[in-house]
Amino acid sequence: MARHGGSLEVKTTVLLKPGYHVNSNTPSESYLIPLRLTWEPGALEAVEVVFPKPHMEKYEFSDVPLSVFTGDFYLVTKFKVAPNASSGPGLAVGKLRYQACNNNSCLPPKTVEVKLPVVVQ
Amino acid sequence: MSAFHSRWLVAVGIAVSLVLGGCNSSKSVRAASTMPDKDRKPAPEFELKDADGKTVRLSDYKGKVVLLDFWATWCGPCKIEIPWFIDFERKYKDRGFAVIGVSMDEEGWTVVKPFVSELAINYRILQGSDATAQLYGGVEALPTTFLIDRDGRIAATHVGLAGKDDFEDGIKLLMARPSAGLPGRFVPAVLFGAN
């Protein structure tokens, strides 16, 4: 629930399968696909997405440690209610873009939708 | 009503479970256990474009041993293997061998061409597609590499980063065998349900 003129923080929890990592939002190599969470315009305007501190991990296929996330972690999106937001129920839709690898192979980049029901009062 | 700023932390937010399919360990067939002839299946035919826009078919390579590598510019393990494949192409191309790299980059030649130039890749690169990957069993993880014998049959499959010797031993083994001249060596894509 959000109030006109108000703000809101939403935690998005990410659960990674053991043995896999995703590149962080600030990968250490330019060829790596970063983790991104973006939100479509709507009743809520995303002001900032806060990522956790990444790990620096060394893998067999890389000469340098890579900036990654592993295991369970969460992202926090700071929203403000849009000035022209209509009162009542709505849906904030986000897209989480990630690319995961294990120690010797990589899976294609994927985008998953994140849906947040919201009621503006 | 004055502006009211409130901060509501949604403690239990949205959980996104990235339940990843695919392999979590390298599945590699050592050259010594390269599939016996009787177990080898025909490599599916494909038609893909190279960097010059030319259409390339697997059947263009009939009679040659082919190392078919599915890769992408964002794939770290792939970057380890590519210099090995450059070496193989250089050493064996005059002995009836060829490397074909199939890029699975969604961004296409925009990212692939600079990468090919940077790594001085000396073998043919084609722009792949999901349809092509499906022909070869889905190619869920990269790199996925196939060794194809002179009769167009898959002799070995490597999923994930493998050892250079694993590939080279297999290539030498396959190069030592002449083509058996088997008919219908390349299976048309249509038989695999391709659109």
Interface residues (C-beta under 8 A of the other chain):
Chain A: M1 A2 R3 G5 G6 S7 L8 E9 V10 K11 T12 T13 V14 L15 L16 K17 G19 Y20 V22 E29 Y31 L32 I33 Y59 E60 F61 S62 L66 Y74 L96 Y98 Q99 A100 C101 N102 N104 S105 C106 L107 P108 P109 K110 V112 V114 K115 L116
Chain B: A3 F4 H5 S6 R7 W8 L9 V10 A11 V12 G13 I14 A15 V16 S17 L18 V19 L20 G22 C23 N24 S25 S26 A72 T73 W74 C75 G76 P77 C78 K79 I80 M104 E106 F115 E140 A141 L142 P143 V159 G160 L161
